[in-house]
């Protein structure tokens, strides 16, 4: 590093961190600046698709290498000083240093600009740990590639089994009814594990209850036992210390050979917080629209909260789409650019697909309860539609729920539960909500039609029109 170079240190080498690193290098070249980029990553993995890991576990992805966007070697070839197995332990904002440890010892690194992209580890409840703090054997989350490898081992090599009549069964309990919970339930059913999903609220609780019930019904039809409004009280263990059963808060004992922890994630913000960087009510950093959290310090990705475009309040919605965009904004602005991260709507999609069931689940914006809590006067309606003209073989049923403000008619949210081809229609609603459109605007938009792709009144527009007529 020369005296004229600016040193940028990034903590975290996944979506947000590497987006920031490479955008900063591009910005520096564009502006004729010298930039030294050092990235510290505590694991041995970088730039992988965490969202693809459930499909690796299910068998759709044959090799974890296929989930890698760029290898460590490729990052280094592009100009990033990437240091794997390097755990940042302390930030000193006065001295402008980051301390970290790796296999060779403890080090201190000077920075001019610091990017915190430390992600959000999975929530691990106390009942999942042994007395020494380690996870009970057979109990594990699914967050990174190492977790995926653990699950392939658990599912493939076979933990202890129970014999029912003449049939040998392996039993799994999924704790949590969000995206990971649903995706892992799919993987387990497809691998012929007897599967129970329990959740302290409802399946996909971000949906309104009447839409959540549709998801639950589809999963139950595929063989998943669903226990809503249920929590884990404790585990029962075998003589070897591995899990043998889950005991629920209402006293039921559920035999288990494996337990999936799918209870969400929590921002990893202690590194900055200990140095005096403010954090919000959800425990994440609070970057401004440029990505800055203090002078010369930036934050991006799952360790952050972000402004919700409808409520104007900070929300914790950790998604890869947000992380990549936030990283790009930070990298550009850090080198003299002027771009903004314009907030989030919580647009998200998943699926549950087995031999007997295909259900796609998507949402954007606020559900009815969230809209009321935000001070709106919500009106909503569920409309049944189809993904294609009814006489076409590819036509699948879909239910669309639209949520609007009764007074202003502003579109606040939309939810979809339906068959193949239904889910990505959420993007139409996301675009409309992003542009602050009304339910009437959505009903009148010029959208594409041909029998294999849509009905004459596209399903999302039909739902908007029917609600518009009622209010």
ZAKOLFI-175666 format. One record per residue (C-alpha): y, z, x; residue number from 1. Coordinates in Angstrom, 3 decimals. Example, Ala and Ser with C-alpha at 12.3 -4.5 7.8 and 13.67 -1.06 7.14 Angstrom:
2
c2->-4.500&c3->7.800&c1->12.300&num->1
c2->-1.060&c3->7.140&c1->13.670&num->2
END
This chain:
471
c2->0.000&c3->0.000&c1->0.000&num->1
c2->3.387&c3->-1.022&c1->1.403&num->2
c2->6.616&c3->0.918&c1->0.994&num->3
c2->7.906&c3->-1.679&c1->-1.476&num->4
c2->4.867&c3->-1.447&c1->-3.739&num->5
c2->4.716&c3->0.520&c1->-6.962&num->6
c2->1.480&c3->2.418&c1->-7.439&num->7
c2->0.024&c3->2.565&c1->-10.910&num->8
c2->-2.828&c3->5.029&c1->-11.425&num->9
c2->-4.951&c3->4.650&c1->-14.552&num->10
c2->-7.328&c3->7.388&c1->-15.668&num->11
c2->-10.113&c3->5.787&c1->-17.696&num->12
c2->-11.671&c3->2.348&c1->-17.232&num->13
c2->-12.642&c3->1.218&c1->-20.682&num->14
c2->-10.712&c3->-0.837&c1->-23.249&num->15
c2->-7.257&c3->0.757&c1->-23.049&num->16
c2->-7.258&c3->1.529&c1->-19.335&num->17
c2->-8.458&c3->-1.864&c1->-18.138&num->18
c2->-6.235&c3->-3.722&c1->-20.603&num->19
c2->-3.279&c3->-1.813&c1->-19.175&num->20
c2->-4.368&c3->-2.468&c1->-15.578&num->21
c2->-4.787&c3->-6.219&c1->-15.929&num->22
c2->-1.697&c3->-6.712&c1->-18.096&num->23
c2->0.328&c3->-4.807&c1->-15.499&num->24
c2->-0.969&c3->-7.093&c1->-12.752&num->25
c2->-0.044&c3->-10.135&c1->-14.815&num->26
c2->3.386&c3->-8.681&c1->-15.566&num->27
c2->4.010&c3->-7.871&c1->-11.907&num->28
c2->3.119&c3->-11.407&c1->-10.826&num->29
c2->5.355&c3->-12.856&c1->-13.534&num->30
c2->8.294&c3->-10.750&c1->-12.386&num->31
c2->7.701&c3->-11.027&c1->-8.656&num->32
c2->6.919&c3->-7.341&c1->-8.242&num->33
c2->4.397&c3->-5.730&c1->-5.896&num->34
c2->1.965&c3->-3.495&c1->-7.732&num->35
c2->-0.963&c3->-1.439&c1->-6.454&num->36
c2->-3.339&c3->-0.597&c1->-9.324&num->37
c2->-5.862&c3->2.224&c1->-8.905&num->38
c2->-8.234&c3->3.083&c1->-11.759&num->39
c2->-10.292&c3->6.300&c1->-11.838&num->40
c2->-13.430&c3->6.291&c1->-13.982&num->41
c2->-15.717&c3->9.304&c1->-14.125&num->42
c2->-18.798&c3->7.373&c1->-15.294&num->43
c2->-20.598&c3->4.378&c1->-13.816&num->44
c2->-19.636&c3->2.069&c1->-16.679&num->45
c2->-16.505&c3->0.059&c1->-17.393&num->46
c2->-15.286&c3->-2.413&c1->-20.022&num->47
c2->-18.253&c3->-2.215&c1->-22.368&num->48
c2->-18.489&c3->-2.574&c1->-26.140&num->49
c2->-19.166&c3->0.891&c1->-27.501&num->50
c2->-19.252&c3->-0.656&c1->-30.971&num->51
c2->-22.242&c3->-2.746&c1->-29.933&num->52
c2->-24.393&c3->0.178&c1->-28.799&num->53
c2->-25.991&c3->0.886&c1->-32.233&num->54
c2->-27.149&c3->-2.750&c1->-32.312&num->55
c2->-28.657&c3->-2.367&c1->-28.843&num->56
c2->-30.534&c3->0.676&c1->-30.145&num->57
c2->-31.618&c3->-1.299&c1->-33.223&num->58
c2->-32.951&c3->-4.146&c1->-31.067&num->59
c2->-30.365&c3->-6.831&c1->-31.877&num->60
c2->-29.013&c3->-6.705&c1->-28.314&num->61
c2->-31.702&c3->-7.088&c1->-25.686&num->62
c2->-29.860&c3->-5.839&c1->-22.617&num->63
c2->-26.891&c3->-3.482&c1->-22.106&num->64
c2->-25.408&c3->-6.001&c1->-19.669&num->65
c2->-24.629&c3->-8.146&c1->-22.701&num->66
c2->-22.280&c3->-5.403&c1->-23.895&num->67
c2->-20.240&c3->-5.565&c1->-20.695&num->68
c2->-17.002&c3->-7.547&c1->-20.895&num->69
c2->-16.355&c3->-7.309&c1->-17.132&num->70
c2->-18.290&c3->-5.671&c1->-14.341&num->71
c2->-16.749&c3->-3.342&c1->-11.776&num->72
c2->-17.047&c3->-6.123&c1->-9.189&num->73
c2->-15.155&c3->-8.545&c1->-11.427&num->74
c2->-12.328&c3->-6.042&c1->-11.925&num->75
c2->-12.043&c3->-5.572&c1->-8.179&num->76
c2->-12.025&c3->-9.326&c1->-7.576&num->77
c2->-9.065&c3->-9.533&c1->-9.968&num->78
c2->-7.050&c3->-7.025&c1->-7.944&num->79
c2->-7.916&c3->-3.633&c1->-9.409&num->80
c2->-8.847&c3->-0.799&c1->-7.053&num->81
c2->-11.540&c3->0.570&c1->-9.352&num->82
c2->-13.109&c3->3.875&c1->-8.291&num->83
c2->-16.248&c3->4.739&c1->-10.241&num->84
c2->-17.697&c3->8.238&c1->-10.433&num->85
c2->-14.185&c3->9.605&c1->-9.926&num->86
c2->-13.256&c3->12.465&c1->-12.265&num->87
c2->-9.557&c3->13.278&c1->-12.534&num->88
c2->-9.100&c3->17.051&c1->-12.489&num->89
c2->-5.341&c3->17.676&c1->-12.331&num->90
c2->-2.018&c3->15.925&c1->-12.783&num->91
c2->1.116&c3->17.229&c1->-11.056&num->92
c2->4.142&c3->15.596&c1->-12.652&num->93
c2->6.579&c3->17.145&c1->-10.176&num->94
c2->4.703&c3->15.926&c1->-7.104&num->95
c2->3.581&c3->12.728&c1->-8.900&num->96
c2->-0.055&c3->13.179&c1->-7.919&num->97
c2->-3.474&c3->13.005&c1->-9.529&num->98
c2->-6.326&c3->15.050&c1->-8.061&num->99
c2->-9.856&c3->13.801&c1->-8.525&num->100
c2->-13.379&c3->14.490&c1->-7.333&num->101
c2->-16.134&c3->12.044&c1->-6.463&num->102
c2->-19.344&c3->12.088&c1->-4.443&num->103
c2->-17.394&c3->12.378&c1->-1.188&num->104
c2->-15.270&c3->15.346&c1->-2.204&num->105
c2->-11.818&c3->16.148&c1->-3.608&num->106
c2->-8.868&c3->13.765&c1->-3.255&num->107
c2->-5.196&c3->13.609&c1->-4.177&num->108
c2->-3.553&c3->10.326&c1->-5.101&num->109
c2->0.184&c3->9.644&c1->-5.356&num->110
c2->1.469&c3->7.609&c1->-8.303&num->111
c2->4.720&c3->6.053&c1->-9.405&num->112
c2->3.384&c3->5.270&c1->-12.875&num->113
c2->0.475&c3->7.068&c1->-14.561&num->114
c2->-1.578&c3->5.771&c1->-17.489&num->115
c2->-3.753&c3->8.214&c1->-19.417&num->116
c2->-6.605&c3->6.328&c1->-21.080&num->117
c2->-9.194&c3->9.081&c1->-21.196&num->118
c2->-10.749&c3->8.232&c1->-24.560&num->119
c2->-12.317&c3->10.568&c1->-27.088&num->120
c2->-15.697&c3->12.213&c1->-26.480&num->121
c2->-18.045&c3->12.879&c1->-29.403&num->122
c2->-17.850&c3->16.147&c1->-31.281&num->123
c2->-20.772&c3->18.366&c1->-30.233&num->124
c2->-21.355&c3->21.415&c1->-32.479&num->125
c2->-22.596&c3->24.681&c1->-31.036&num->126
c2->-25.890&c3->24.497&c1->-32.922&num->127
c2->-26.799&c3->21.388&c1->-30.906&num->128
c2->-26.700&c3->23.234&c1->-27.563&num->129
c2->-29.125&c3->25.489&c1->-25.744&num->130
c2->-28.018&c3->28.831&c1->-24.339&num->131
c2->-27.159&c3->27.156&c1->-21.028&num->132
c2->-24.801&c3->24.742&c1->-22.800&num->133
c2->-27.008&c3->21.670&c1->-22.468&num->134
c2->-28.063&c3->19.655&c1->-25.501&num->135
c2->-31.326&c3->20.547&c1->-27.185&num->136
c2->-33.997&c3->17.977&c1->-26.290&num->137
c2->-34.156&c3->15.307&c1->-28.991&num->138
c2->-30.564&c3->15.952&c1->-30.130&num->139
c2->-27.936&c3->13.502&c1->-28.895&num->140
c2->-24.716&c3->11.647&c1->-29.794&num->141
c2->-24.109&c3->7.905&c1->-29.457&num->142
c2->-20.864&c3->7.173&c1->-27.656&num->143
c2->-21.510&c3->5.369&c1->-24.364&num->144
c2->-24.144&c3->3.298&c1->-22.598&num->145
c2->-25.881&c3->6.362&c1->-21.181&num->146
c2->-26.271&c3->7.675&c1->-24.737&num->147
c2->-27.742&c3->4.340&c1->-25.792&num->148
c2->-30.322&c3->4.559&c1->-23.016&num->149
c2->-31.246&c3->8.077&c1->-24.150&num->150
c2->-31.805&c3->6.848&c1->-27.684&num->151
c2->-33.921&c3->3.917&c1->-26.599&num->152
c2->-36.077&c3->6.364&c1->-24.687&num->153
c2->-36.328&c3->8.763&c1->-27.637&num->154
c2->-37.160&c3->6.025&c1->-30.113&num->155
c2->-39.335&c3->3.912&c1->-27.878&num->156
c2->-41.516&c3->6.352&c1->-25.992&num->157
c2->-42.065&c3->8.500&c1->-29.048&num->158
c2->-41.286&c3->12.149&c1->-29.433&num->159
c2->-43.898&c3->14.335&c1->-31.205&num->160
c2->-45.131&c3->12.941&c1->-34.506&num->161
c2->-46.448&c3->14.347&c1->-37.746&num->162
c2->-49.389&c3->12.972&c1->-39.686&num->163
c2->-49.045&c3->12.482&c1->-43.424&num->164
c2->-52.332&c3->11.420&c1->-44.945&num->165
c2->-53.445&c3->8.458&c1->-42.873&num->166
c2->-49.914&c3->7.496&c1->-41.824&num->167
c2->-48.179&c3->8.706&c1->-38.712&num->168
c2->-44.453&c3->9.248&c1->-39.263&num->169
c2->-41.534&c3->9.968&c1->-36.995&num->170
c2->-38.619&c3->11.758&c1->-38.585&num->171
c2->-34.952&c3->11.527&c1->-37.677&num->172
c2->-31.946&c3->13.376&c1->-39.040&num->173
c2->-28.524&c3->11.714&c1->-38.818&num->174
c2->-25.717&c3->14.276&c1->-39.027&num->175
c2->-22.530&c3->12.543&c1->-40.129&num->176
c2->-21.857&c3->9.836&c1->-42.693&num->177
c2->-19.220&c3->7.728&c1->-40.935&num->178
c2->-19.558&c3->4.438&c1->-39.078&num->179
c2->-21.904&c3->5.650&c1->-36.328&num->180
c2->-23.991&c3->7.593&c1->-38.820&num->181
c2->-24.525&c3->4.559&c1->-41.021&num->182
c2->-25.198&c3->2.229&c1->-38.094&num->183
c2->-27.718&c3->4.608&c1->-36.542&num->184
c2->-29.426&c3->5.115&c1->-39.901&num->185
c2->-29.842&c3->1.338&c1->-40.011&num->186
c2->-31.281&c3->1.300&c1->-36.483&num->187
c2->-33.733&c3->4.098&c1->-37.299&num->188
c2->-34.972&c3->2.549&c1->-40.549&num->189
c2->-35.450&c3->-0.789&c1->-38.804&num->190
c2->-37.484&c3->0.977&c1->-36.127&num->191
c2->-39.576&c3->2.518&c1->-38.911&num->192
c2->-38.421&c3->6.083&c1->-38.538&num->193
c2->-38.307&c3->8.223&c1->-41.638&num->194
c2->-34.573&c3->8.909&c1->-41.869&num->195
c2->-32.398&c3->11.511&c1->-43.559&num->196
c2->-28.619&c3->11.396&c1->-43.365&num->197
c2->-26.666&c3->14.525&c1->-44.146&num->198
c2->-22.913&c3->14.785&c1->-44.317&num->199
c2->-20.563&c3->17.635&c1->-45.172&num->200
c2->-18.633&c3->15.385&c1->-47.574&num->201
c2->-19.805&c3->11.943&c1->-48.717&num->202
c2->-21.105&c3->8.811&c1->-47.029&num->203
c2->-18.091&c3->6.890&c1->-45.698&num->204
c2->-15.708&c3->9.583&c1->-46.888&num->205
c2->-12.731&c3->7.349&c1->-46.091&num->206
c2->-13.636&c3->5.438&c1->-49.249&num->207
c2->-12.914&c3->6.661&c1->-52.740&num->208
c2->-15.940&c3->8.480&c1->-54.239&num->209
c2->-16.826&c3->5.648&c1->-56.615&num->210
c2->-17.051&c3->3.234&c1->-53.659&num->211
c2->-18.884&c3->5.740&c1->-51.471&num->212
c2->-21.534&c3->6.049&c1->-54.194&num->213
c2->-22.262&c3->2.327&c1->-53.879&num->214
c2->-22.933&c3->2.708&c1->-50.168&num->215
c2->-25.165&c3->5.704&c1->-50.788&num->216
c2->-27.164&c3->3.845&c1->-53.436&num->217
c2->-27.801&c3->0.891&c1->-51.112&num->218
c2->-28.939&c3->3.163&c1->-48.288&num->219
c2->-31.220&c3->5.131&c1->-50.582&num->220
c2->-32.737&c3->1.894&c1->-51.875&num->221
c2->-33.595&c3->1.046&c1->-48.256&num->222
c2->-35.389&c3->4.358&c1->-47.801&num->223
c2->-32.715&c3->6.641&c1->-46.304&num->224
c2->-32.581&c3->10.100&c1->-47.829&num->225
c2->-28.922&c3->11.052&c1->-48.311&num->226
c2->-27.816&c3->14.695&c1->-48.511&num->227
c2->-24.068&c3->14.790&c1->-49.252&num->228
c2->-22.009&c3->17.995&c1->-49.112&num->229
c2->-24.514&c3->19.450&c1->-46.662&num->230
c2->-24.019&c3->21.004&c1->-43.227&num->231
c2->-26.353&c3->22.133&c1->-40.466&num->232
c2->-26.816&c3->25.892&c1->-40.086&num->233
c2->-29.192&c3->25.860&c1->-37.121&num->234
c2->-32.104&c3->24.094&c1->-35.453&num->235
c2->-35.724&c3->25.093&c1->-35.130&num->236
c2->-37.372&c3->24.344&c1->-31.790&num->237
c2->-40.859&c3->23.715&c1->-30.495&num->238
c2->-42.444&c3->25.732&c1->-27.704&num->239
c2->-41.197&c3->23.143&c1->-25.183&num->240
c2->-37.599&c3->23.578&c1->-26.387&num->241
c2->-37.343&c3->20.268&c1->-28.236&num->242
c2->-36.051&c3->20.060&c1->-31.800&num->243
c2->-38.615&c3->20.438&c1->-34.572&num->244
c2->-36.422&c3->20.878&c1->-37.656&num->245
c2->-32.893&c3->21.099&c1->-39.007&num->246
c2->-32.048&c3->24.036&c1->-41.273&num->247
c2->-29.202&c3->23.272&c1->-43.677&num->248
c2->-26.503&c3->25.583&c1->-44.964&num->249
c2->-28.245&c3->25.737&c1->-48.352&num->250
c2->-31.526&c3->26.863&c1->-46.821&num->251
c2->-33.541&c3->23.652&c1->-46.668&num->252
c2->-35.727&c3->22.995&c1->-43.622&num->253
c2->-35.927&c3->19.314&c1->-42.644&num->254
c2->-38.610&c3->18.389&c1->-40.084&num->255
c2->-37.087&c3->16.385&c1->-37.245&num->256
c2->-38.283&c3->14.654&c1->-34.092&num->257
c2->-34.758&c3->13.469&c1->-33.274&num->258
c2->-31.243&c3->14.334&c1->-34.430&num->259
c2->-28.301&c3->11.942&c1->-34.194&num->260
c2->-24.918&c3->13.620&c1->-33.722&num->261
c2->-22.441&c3->11.389&c1->-35.559&num->262
c2->-19.691&c3->13.897&c1->-36.317&num->263
c2->-16.769&c3->11.884&c1->-35.005&num->264
c2->-14.723&c3->12.166&c1->-31.834&num->265
c2->-11.930&c3->14.320&c1->-30.447&num->266
c2->-9.123&c3->13.098&c1->-28.144&num->267
c2->-9.618&c3->13.862&c1->-24.457&num->268
c2->-6.093&c3->15.053&c1->-23.733&num->269
c2->-6.466&c3->18.215&c1->-21.649&num->270
c2->-5.604&c3->16.457&c1->-18.377&num->271
c2->-2.119&c3->15.574&c1->-19.561&num->272
c2->-1.668&c3->18.613&c1->-21.770&num->273
c2->-2.266&c3->20.930&c1->-18.811&num->274
c2->0.508&c3->19.066&c1->-16.990&num->275
c2->2.940&c3->19.519&c1->-19.869&num->276
c2->2.489&c3->16.247&c1->-21.778&num->277
c2->2.950&c3->16.938&c1->-25.532&num->278
c2->0.019&c3->16.524&c1->-27.899&num->279
c2->-0.076&c3->16.225&c1->-31.672&num->280
c2->-1.759&c3->18.016&c1->-34.553&num->281
c2->-5.003&c3->16.081&c1->-34.023&num->282
c2->-5.060&c3->16.885&c1->-30.305&num->283
c2->-4.016&c3->13.434&c1->-29.071&num->284
c2->-1.089&c3->12.237&c1->-26.987&num->285
c2->1.968&c3->11.009&c1->-28.898&num->286
c2->3.147&c3->7.807&c1->-27.214&num->287
c2->6.283&c3->6.107&c1->-28.475&num->288
c2->6.121&c3->2.480&c1->-29.572&num->289
c2->6.284&c3->1.364&c1->-25.915&num->290
c2->3.327&c3->3.573&c1->-24.949&num->291
c2->5.371&c3->6.118&c1->-22.973&num->292
c2->4.692&c3->9.869&c1->-23.309&num->293
c2->7.106&c3->11.085&c1->-20.602&num->294
c2->9.041&c3->9.644&c1->-17.669&num->295
c2->6.634&c3->7.459&c1->-15.705&num->296
c2->3.660&c3->8.573&c1->-17.812&num->297
c2->1.975&c3->6.387&c1->-20.421&num->298
c2->-0.991&c3->6.789&c1->-22.745&num->299
c2->-3.212&c3->4.385&c1->-24.650&num->300
c2->-6.464&c3->4.282&c1->-26.576&num->301
c2->-8.621&c3->6.908&c1->-28.233&num->302
c2->-6.905&c3->9.822&c1->-26.481&num->303
c2->-3.790&c3->9.029&c1->-28.537&num->304
c2->-2.503&c3->9.461&c1->-32.032&num->305
c2->-0.609&c3->6.522&c1->-33.514&num->306
c2->1.980&c3->5.989&c1->-36.220&num->307
c2->0.507&c3->4.970&c1->-39.567&num->308
c2->2.528&c3->2.046&c1->-40.909&num->309
c2->2.382&c3->3.266&c1->-44.509&num->310
c2->3.014&c3->7.000&c1->-44.156&num->311
c2->5.085&c3->6.896&c1->-40.964&num->312
c2->3.147&c3->9.925&c1->-39.721&num->313
c2->0.945&c3->10.230&c1->-36.648&num->314
c2->-2.761&c3->9.702&c1->-37.361&num->315
c2->-5.891&c3->9.848&c1->-35.235&num->316
c2->-7.806&c3->6.613&c1->-35.846&num->317
c2->-9.787&c3->5.785&c1->-32.692&num->318
c2->-10.756&c3->2.112&c1->-32.763&num->319
c2->-11.310&c3->-0.480&c1->-30.052&num->320
c2->-8.814&c3->-2.844&c1->-31.662&num->321
c2->-6.060&c3->-0.268&c1->-31.253&num->322
c2->-7.104&c3->0.612&c1->-27.686&num->323
c2->-6.926&c3->-2.963&c1->-26.434&num->324
c2->-3.527&c3->-3.575&c1->-28.027&num->325
c2->-2.078&c3->-0.288&c1->-26.815&num->326
c2->-3.324&c3->-0.951&c1->-23.285&num->327
c2->-1.693&c3->-4.371&c1->-23.258&num->328
c2->1.614&c3->-2.895&c1->-24.479&num->329
c2->1.568&c3->-0.222&c1->-21.760&num->330
c2->0.725&c3->-2.697&c1->-18.992&num->331
c2->3.493&c3->-5.066&c1->-20.022&num->332
c2->6.186&c3->-2.409&c1->-20.415&num->333
c2->5.238&c3->-0.584&c1->-17.245&num->334
c2->6.169&c3->-3.699&c1->-15.260&num->335
c2->9.474&c3->-4.346&c1->-17.000&num->336
c2->8.473&c3->-5.935&c1->-20.297&num->337
c2->9.718&c3->-5.073&c1->-23.747&num->338
c2->6.916&c3->-5.091&c1->-26.323&num->339
c2->5.977&c3->-2.599&c1->-29.003&num->340
c2->2.827&c3->-1.231&c1->-30.565&num->341
c2->3.687&c3->-1.432&c1->-34.238&num->342
c2->1.302&c3->1.161&c1->-35.610&num->343
c2->-2.023&c3->1.237&c1->-37.399&num->344
c2->-3.477&c3->0.789&c1->-40.856&num->345
c2->-6.997&c3->1.998&c1->-40.123&num->346
c2->-8.541&c3->-1.397&c1->-40.829&num->347
c2->-12.272&c3->-1.025&c1->-40.253&num->348
c2->-15.605&c3->-2.589&c1->-41.169&num->349
c2->-19.299&c3->-1.882&c1->-40.757&num->350
c2->-22.598&c3->-2.770&c1->-42.399&num->351
c2->-26.012&c3->-1.427&c1->-43.355&num->352
c2->-28.694&c3->-4.109&c1->-43.162&num->353
c2->-32.449&c3->-3.763&c1->-43.520&num->354
c2->-35.205&c3->-6.009&c1->-44.881&num->355
c2->-34.399&c3->-4.913&c1->-48.425&num->356
c2->-30.652&c3->-4.293&c1->-48.303&num->357
c2->-27.499&c3->-5.958&c1->-46.985&num->358
c2->-24.297&c3->-4.064&c1->-47.642&num->359
c2->-20.957&c3->-4.562&c1->-45.905&num->360
c2->-18.326&c3->-1.835&c1->-46.019&num->361
c2->-14.648&c3->-2.288&c1->-45.213&num->362
c2->-11.374&c3->-0.525&c1->-45.801&num->363
c2->-7.701&c3->-0.715&c1->-44.923&num->364
c2->-4.696&c3->1.493&c1->-45.612&num->365
c2->-4.858&c3->4.582&c1->-47.813&num->366
c2->-7.485&c3->5.643&c1->-50.311&num->367
c2->-6.401&c3->7.184&c1->-53.617&num->368
c2->-6.325&c3->10.785&c1->-52.376&num->369
c2->-4.480&c3->9.855&c1->-49.185&num->370
c2->-1.908&c3->7.911&c1->-51.195&num->371
c2->-1.269&c3->10.887&c1->-53.464&num->372
c2->-1.005&c3->13.232&c1->-50.462&num->373
c2->1.563&c3->10.872&c1->-48.917&num->374
c2->3.793&c3->11.206&c1->-51.977&num->375
c2->2.962&c3->7.966&c1->-53.773&num->376
c2->1.992&c3->7.607&c1->-57.425&num->377
c2->-1.282&c3->5.730&c1->-56.885&num->378
c2->-2.933&c3->3.397&c1->-59.365&num->379
c2->-6.314&c3->1.877&c1->-58.589&num->380
c2->-9.031&c3->-0.307&c1->-60.048&num->381
c2->-12.525&c3->-1.453&c1->-59.023&num->382
c2->-13.270&c3->-5.105&c1->-59.762&num->383
c2->-16.685&c3->-6.760&c1->-59.522&num->384
c2->-16.680&c3->-10.191&c1->-57.918&num->385
c2->-18.739&c3->-12.568&c1->-55.803&num->386
c2->-18.444&c3->-14.009&c1->-52.310&num->387
c2->-19.045&c3->-17.575&c1->-53.510&num->388
c2->-19.273&c3->-19.475&c1->-56.765&num->389
c2->-22.060&c3->-17.986&c1->-58.853&num->390
c2->-24.136&c3->-21.169&c1->-58.866&num->391
c2->-24.282&c3->-21.275&c1->-55.047&num->392
c2->-27.312&c3->-19.726&c1->-53.293&num->393
c2->-25.106&c3->-17.826&c1->-50.836&num->394
c2->-23.206&c3->-15.977&c1->-53.566&num->395
c2->-23.369&c3->-12.211&c1->-53.081&num->396
c2->-21.922&c3->-9.475&c1->-55.289&num->397
c2->-18.973&c3->-7.472&c1->-54.034&num->398
c2->-16.884&c3->-4.643&c1->-55.411&num->399
c2->-13.209&c3->-4.492&c1->-54.491&num->400
c2->-11.007&c3->-1.468&c1->-55.070&num->401
c2->-7.264&c3->-1.911&c1->-54.853&num->402
c2->-4.853&c3->1.035&c1->-54.466&num->403
c2->-1.131&c3->0.538&c1->-55.147&num->404
c2->1.987&c3->2.577&c1->-55.754&num->405
c2->2.570&c3->2.486&c1->-59.499&num->406
c2->6.361&c3->2.595&c1->-59.214&num->407
c2->7.095&c3->0.082&c1->-56.444&num->408
c2->3.838&c3->-1.901&c1->-56.928&num->409
c2->3.470&c3->-1.801&c1->-53.143&num->410
c2->-0.052&c3->-2.455&c1->-51.912&num->411
c2->-1.333&c3->0.757&c1->-50.241&num->412
c2->-5.018&c3->0.215&c1->-49.611&num->413
c2->-8.109&c3->-1.799&c1->-50.334&num->414
c2->-11.833&c3->-1.095&c1->-50.084&num->415
c2->-14.795&c3->-3.475&c1->-50.195&num->416
c2->-18.492&c3->-2.757&c1->-50.659&num->417
c2->-20.633&c3->-5.838&c1->-51.089&num->418
c2->-23.196&c3->-8.306&c1->-49.869&num->419
c2->-23.194&c3->-10.757&c1->-47.008&num->420
c2->-19.820&c3->-12.360&c1->-46.449&num->421
c2->-17.794&c3->-9.748&c1->-48.317&num->422
c2->-16.562&c3->-7.417&c1->-45.589&num->423
c2->-14.232&c3->-9.603&c1->-43.542&num->424
c2->-12.170&c3->-10.289&c1->-46.639&num->425
c2->-10.538&c3->-6.974&c1->-45.765&num->426
c2->-8.392&c3->-8.922&c1->-43.305&num->427
c2->-6.571&c3->-10.627&c1->-46.175&num->428
c2->-5.574&c3->-7.228&c1->-47.514&num->429
c2->-4.701&c3->-5.957&c1->-44.033&num->430
c2->-2.283&c3->-8.854&c1->-43.546&num->431
c2->-0.716&c3->-8.215&c1->-46.938&num->432
c2->-0.300&c3->-4.475&c1->-46.323&num->433
c2->1.038&c3->-5.118&c1->-42.799&num->434
c2->3.735&c3->-7.244&c1->-44.376&num->435
c2->4.567&c3->-4.588&c1->-47.010&num->436
c2->3.561&c3->-6.898&c1->-49.843&num->437
c2->3.128&c3->-5.871&c1->-53.463&num->438
c2->-0.023&c3->-6.214&c1->-55.512&num->439
c2->1.637&c3->-9.205&c1->-57.179&num->440
c2->2.201&c3->-10.873&c1->-53.801&num->441
c2->-1.490&c3->-10.519&c1->-52.952&num->442
c2->-2.529&c3->-11.876&c1->-56.348&num->443
c2->-0.335&c3->-14.940&c1->-55.811&num->444
c2->-1.207&c3->-15.813&c1->-52.203&num->445
c2->-2.496&c3->-19.303&c1->-51.432&num->446
c2->-6.036&c3->-18.667&c1->-50.203&num->447
c2->-8.835&c3->-21.123&c1->-49.502&num->448
c2->-11.426&c3->-22.122&c1->-52.079&num->449
c2->-14.648&c3->-24.110&c1->-52.027&num->450
c2->-17.830&c3->-23.106&c1->-53.875&num->451
c2->-19.830&c3->-22.058&c1->-50.775&num->452
c2->-17.030&c3->-19.748&c1->-49.592&num->453
c2->-15.245&c3->-18.227&c1->-52.571&num->454
c2->-14.672&c3->-18.273&c1->-56.281&num->455
c2->-11.632&c3->-20.098&c1->-57.678&num->456
c2->-9.941&c3->-16.730&c1->-57.973&num->457
c2->-10.832&c3->-15.276&c1->-54.596&num->458
c2->-12.442&c3->-11.855&c1->-55.127&num->459
c2->-9.656&c3->-9.894&c1->-53.420&num->460
c2->-7.000&c3->-11.756&c1->-55.396&num->461
c2->-8.911&c3->-11.275&c1->-58.632&num->462
c2->-8.971&c3->-7.536&c1->-58.004&num->463
c2->-5.237&c3->-7.521&c1->-57.258&num->464
c2->-4.408&c3->-9.569&c1->-60.342&num->465
c2->-6.385&c3->-7.336&c1->-62.678&num->466
c2->-4.716&c3->-4.190&c1->-61.366&num->467
c2->-1.312&c3->-5.879&c1->-61.495&num->468
c2->-1.887&c3->-6.717&c1->-65.170&num->469
c2->-2.778&c3->-3.108&c1->-65.961&num->470
c2->0.271&c3->-1.480&c1->-64.394&num->471
END
